[in-house]
Amino acid sequence: MTRNRVRGRLPVVLVVPAVIGLAFLLVPLAGLLVKTPWTSLSTLLSAEVGEALRLSLICASLATVLCLFLGIPLAWLLARSGLPGRGFLRALVTVPLVLPPVVGGVALLLVLGRRGLIGEHLDAWFGISLPFTTAGVVVAEAFVAMPFLVISVEGALRAADPRYEEAAATLGASRWLTFRRVTLPSVLPGVVAGAVLCWARALGEFGATITFAGNFPGETTTMPLAVYLALETDPDAAIVLSIVLLLVSVGVLAGLRDRWISGPT
């Protein structure tokens, strides 16, 4: 009863800025819905929009697969290994979260471009050139999205009970078998949540993509780039395309509501 009375007290000095903050976040989204020219929904049926949406979905999905392949082992390394300097490595992994995406695109160009540190060898030895290609879109999206997966999986690994892994080891299971049959299933909800967030971040990536992969219709023009182009020529179409991305984002949050949104009542 005392706890309920304490929770029921809402000081004005906190409520007022909280309401203003809520309005600051939600009013622009509501304005997008209010200003949507619903008569222009036929824009979504155009070949250009369909191609941009298809490319966005494919590239975001491939980027997520790449992040899963690289990010899960990286999260395990940060959470379970005795590697010295893990705190510093963890900080480096989170750099793309705070790095301006355009800077990330420039960094990718300097490393993977045709004259980059690694790109020149890829081009000379294997004839592989990533910049301004669909593969470049996947790489750029994976670069900015992987930290979301790593942070989520690492948190799940730290929260998992290590006694199950110890029991598997005492029964003679190898570390790889223990990881596949015990560790990974125990942190699967964290992996799924991280993968969904990773996919959503990749779908909405703009800065690194346009810097590293350019803007070529049918090859590197994803939905965010299509919105940017439409703003210059057809604002109504830009709003409609923005609504599509907004609905995708809301769908992602709705899918993760049990893990990320819901809390004690």
C-alpha positions in Angstrom: 0.0 0.0 0.0 2.8 2.4 0.9 4.5 1.6 -2.4 1.4 2.4 -4.3 1.1 5.8 -2.5 4.7 6.6 -3.3 4.3 5.6 -7.0 1.2 7.7 -7.2 3.0 11.0 -6.4 3.9 12.8 -9.5 5.9 15.9 -8.9 5.0 18.7 -11.3 8.7 19.6 -11.7 9.2 16.1 -13.4 5.8 15.7 -15.1 5.9 19.0 -17.1 9.3 18.4 -18.8 8.4 14.7 -19.3 5.2 15.7 -21.1 7.1 18.2 -23.2 9.7 15.6 -24.0 7.0 13.2 -25.1 5.4 15.8 -27.3 8.8 16.7 -28.8 9.2 13.1 -29.9 5.7 12.3 -31.0 4.3 15.5 -32.5 6.6 15.4 -35.5 5.5 11.8 -36.2 1.9 12.8 -35.8 2.5 15.7 -38.1 3.8 13.4 -40.7 0.6 11.3 -40.5 -1.6 14.4 -40.6 0.2 15.9 -43.6 0.3 12.7 -45.6 -1.3 13.2 -49.0 -3.3 10.0 -49.0 -4.4 10.6 -52.6 -0.8 10.2 -53.6 -0.5 6.6 -52.3 -0.4 5.5 -56.0 3.2 6.7 -55.8 4.0 3.4 -54.1 2.9 1.5 -57.2 5.6 3.2 -59.4 8.4 1.1 -60.7 11.0 3.3 -59.1 9.6 3.0 -55.6 9.1 -0.7 -56.0 12.7 -1.1 -57.0 14.0 1.1 -54.1 11.8 -0.9 -51.6 13.0 -4.2 -53.0 16.6 -3.1 -52.9 16.2 -1.8 -49.4 14.7 -5.1 -48.1 17.3 -7.2 -49.8 20.3 -5.1 -48.7 19.0 -4.8 -45.1 18.5 -8.6 -44.9 21.9 -9.4 -46.3 23.5 -6.8 -44.0 21.8 -8.5 -41.0 23.1 -11.9 -42.1 26.6 -10.5 -42.3 26.2 -8.9 -38.9 25.0 -12.2 -37.4 27.9 -14.0 -38.9 30.5 -11.6 -37.5 28.6 -10.0 -34.5 27.7 -13.1 -32.5 31.3 -14.3 -32.2 32.4 -10.7 -31.4 29.8 -10.4 -28.7 30.9 -13.8 -27.2 34.5 -12.5 -27.3 33.6 -9.4 -25.4 31.4 -11.2 -22.9 33.1 -14.5 -22.1 36.8 -14.4 -23.1 39.6 -13.4 -20.8 41.1 -11.2 -23.5 42.9 -8.2 -22.1 41.6 -4.8 -23.0 38.0 -5.9 -23.5 36.7 -2.6 -22.2 38.6 -0.7 -24.8 37.4 -3.1 -27.6 33.9 -2.7 -26.4 34.2 1.1 -26.7 35.6 0.7 -30.2 32.7 -1.5 -31.2 30.2 1.1 -30.2 32.0 3.9 -32.1 29.7 3.5 -35.2 26.7 4.3 -32.9 28.0 7.8 -32.3 30.0 8.4 -35.4 28.3 10.5 -38.1 27.3 8.1 -40.8 28.9 10.2 -43.5 32.2 9.9 -41.7 31.7 6.2 -41.6 31.2 6.2 -45.4 34.4 8.2 -45.9 36.3 5.7 -43.6 34.9 2.8 -45.7 36.1 4.6 -48.9 39.6 5.0 -47.5 39.8 1.4 -46.6 37.7 -0.4 -49.2 37.8 2.0 -52.1 39.8 1.2 -55.2 42.7 3.1 -53.8 42.0 2.2 -50.2 44.2 0.2 -47.8 42.4 -3.1 -48.6 40.3 -2.1 -51.6 43.2 -1.7 -53.9 44.4 -5.2 -53.2 40.8 -6.6 -53.7 40.7 -4.8 -57.0 44.2 -5.9 -58.2 44.1 -9.5 -57.0 40.4 -10.5 -57.4 38.8 -7.7 -59.5 36.5 -6.9 -56.6 35.3 -3.3 -56.3 32.8 -2.5 -53.5 32.2 1.3 -53.7 29.1 2.4 -55.7 27.7 -1.2 -56.0 24.9 -3.1 -54.3 27.5 -5.0 -52.3 28.8 -1.6 -51.1 25.3 -0.8 -49.8 25.3 -4.0 -47.8 28.8 -3.3 -46.4 27.8 0.3 -45.4 24.6 -0.8 -43.7 26.4 -3.6 -41.9 29.0 -1.2 -40.6 26.5 1.1 -39.0 24.1 -1.6 -37.8 26.4 -4.2 -36.3 26.9 -2.5 -32.9 23.2 -2.9 -32.2 23.5 -6.6 -32.6 26.7 -6.9 -30.6 25.4 -4.9 -27.7 22.2 -6.9 -27.5 23.9 -10.3 -27.7 26.7 -9.3 -25.3 24.1 -8.2 -22.8 22.2 -11.5 -23.1 25.5 -13.5 -22.7 26.3 -11.6 -19.5 22.9 -12.2 -18.1 22.9 -16.0 -19.0 23.6 -18.5 -16.3 27.1 -19.9 -16.9 26.4 -23.0 -14.8 24.7 -24.7 -17.8 27.9 -24.3 -19.8 30.0 -25.6 -17.0 27.8 -28.6 -16.7 28.1 -29.3 -20.4 31.9 -29.0 -20.1 32.0 -31.5 -17.2 30.0 -34.0 -19.4 32.8 -33.8 -22.0 31.3 -31.3 -24.5 33.7 -29.2 -26.5 33.6 -25.5 -26.3 32.2 -25.3 -29.8 29.5 -27.9 -29.1 28.7 -26.1 -25.8 28.3 -22.8 -27.7 26.0 -24.3 -30.3 23.8 -26.5 -28.1 23.8 -24.6 -24.8 25.0 -21.0 -25.0 23.3 -19.9 -28.3 19.9 -21.3 -27.4 20.0 -19.6 -24.0 20.6 -16.2 -25.5 18.4 -16.7 -28.6 15.9 -13.9 -27.5 18.8 -11.4 -27.3 20.0 -12.6 -30.7 16.6 -12.2 -32.3 16.1 -8.7 -30.7 19.5 -7.6 -31.8 18.9 -8.9 -35.3 15.6 -7.1 -35.7 17.2 -3.8 -34.4 20.1 -4.4 -36.7 17.8 -4.9 -39.7 15.8 -1.8 -38.9 18.9 0.3 -38.6 20.2 -1.1 -41.9 16.9 -0.4 -43.6 17.0 3.3 -42.6 20.7 3.9 -43.3 21.4 7.0 -45.4 24.7 8.8 -44.8 27.2 6.0 -45.1 25.3 4.5 -48.0 25.2 7.6 -50.2 28.9 8.3 -49.4 30.3 4.8 -50.0 27.8 3.3 -52.4 26.4 6.4 -54.2 23.0 6.9 -55.6 22.3 4.8 -58.7 18.7 3.8 -59.4 18.2 0.1 -59.4 21.6 -0.6 -57.9 22.2 1.6 -54.8 19.1 3.8 -54.4 17.5 2.5 -51.3 14.3 3.9 -49.7 16.0 6.6 -47.6 17.9 7.8 -50.7 14.6 7.8 -52.6 13.0 10.0 -49.9 15.9 12.4 -50.2 15.6 12.6 -54.0 11.8 13.0 -53.9 12.0 15.9 -51.5 13.7 17.9 -54.3 11.1 17.1 -57.0 7.9 15.7 -55.4 7.5 16.5 -51.7 4.2 14.5 -51.6 5.9 11.4 -52.8 8.7 12.0 -50.2 6.0 12.1 -47.4 4.4 8.9 -48.7 7.8 7.1 -48.8 8.5 8.4 -45.3 5.3 6.9 -44.0 6.4 3.5 -45.3 9.6 3.7 -43.4 7.7 4.9 -40.3 5.3 2.0 -40.5 8.3 -0.4 -40.7 9.9 1.2 -37.6 6.6 0.9 -35.7 6.3 -2.7 -36.8 9.8 -3.4 -35.5 9.0 -1.9 -32.1 5.7 -3.7 -31.9 7.5 -7.0 -32.6 9.9 -6.3 -29.7 7.4 -4.8 -27.3 7.7 -7.7 -24.8 11.5 -7.3 -24.6 12.0 -3.6 -25.0 8.8 -1.7 -24.4 6.7 -3.4 -21.8 7.6 -2.8 -18.2 6.2 -3.2 -14.7 2.7 -1.8 -14.4 
